[in-house]
Amino acid sequence: FFFFYSFFFPFYSYFLFSVSLIMPAQIFTPESFPLLKDVSQFIYSNKYDSAQRIVIEFLDKPDLSVKERFYGHFLFADIVKSIGNVEKAIEFLHKSKNYLNKIENKKLYESLVYGNIGECWFTLQNYPKATKNALLSMLSSPD
């Protein structure tokens, strides 16, 4: 375990740092940025039902772009992960990839999905799958 952790953790830490640097400028739309802010506040307040409700309301809007639909589903998976249903979050993250074929700069979003899936597997202590997804995330990263 120690060998794996000492090998994997530097890559994983780099990934999390990289994602935090690219998210605000390149991913959010004017419509999805306030959603992230509100969802984050609800999650930090342990108001998961409220977080889920606003994401569902967001996704019910008929005029959302494909990018905004992707991001709504991506956030929903993050809420499910925060609740502790990590297996279900992995399922939702895989479903969010269905939107990627219609998004410009697909690799950036693919990198985020794989990174989050890797984080979920890490939480579940499935280190081989965590490593695989962390590496897919780094390989998908445009930078």
Steps between C-alpha positions, in 0.01 A plus 500: 500500500771749591679450170181559305405804704844656469488440122142612444465797734737742319308447175165536673610817682625647172168419336294668773721808489477515120122469500464779754702728274306438178143474620388863540620642171437218260204299625235721648240681301313802632209265569698225678733708719224615740379140514843385616507770765156406634566125488830548685328699773233234545754218507715678760184553706405131464181601316530233234128495416515871421810452288333221303182705459675800345699280261181323390329837452801619301490191277127549438569826317431444130756743357820364658803441283656155484785630716254618765318165491833320544589723790161448669545124485862530611392704804221255579758221513709715735201541733438125500870447579478749788204312645720193509348299217827477313400204281196692373719807442725291274193393304383862460847614397509236227158619382623860489756393238209459254499879455868529416480416130315826434724725709791698364824428686368157596833392650479754781163370616604139449796567728267630771271199477784250517657688790178490697448133422856438620425688820193283556698179451765636737231558763383142449863387540503342156846630423550333161183664363589827672841496335357410160252789510752749637735412215214525246427841645856616456518353149174674406614832640563751222803645682 
